[in-house]
Amino acid sequence: MIAKMYSIICVSIVGWFFLFPLSGVAEEKGTTQVTSEMHGVEKICGVWEMHIHNMLNHQEYQYMLHVPPSPDAGVPFTSQHVVPSQLLVNGQTVYIRWDFPEGFSEDSLLLRRGGKAMDGTFMNFAGARGAVSGKLIRPCATNDE
């Protein structure tokens, strides 16, 4: 009985975290606050050739991803220079979030071929989703080179 009560309390506490985020910062409606968050980027450091297949309109897109991002490296299918607002690498997983004035896009990828390729999926604010793949075309120079 006591164990059942503890499990109910734990589930309730976890549920409250999803309903009310710990962040006390509230965004105003219609504004987006873009902050750059990068973790583990040394594992994927270099220039990546990325390919996207959008399943909503069956279009193919290609862009170069510079890691770590440089502000002058733009994405060709937008009129602005866009860098990821979040780029997180944890083990073999890579999460990239792009924030645009009109919305966002999120990529979830897995590293393979010894960190020389990554594949995964994306989804965006408009309901588009599809496949993302990338290959490392120019790794960062190491200190011993």
Protein Blocks (a to p, Z undefined) as FASTA:
>chain_A
ZZmmmmmmmmmmmmmmmmmcfblbdcdehiacdddddehklmmgccdddddddfklopac
dddddddddfklccfkbcbdcddfbdcdehjaccdddddfkbccddddddeehhpaccdd
dddfkopacddddddfbdcddfkZZ
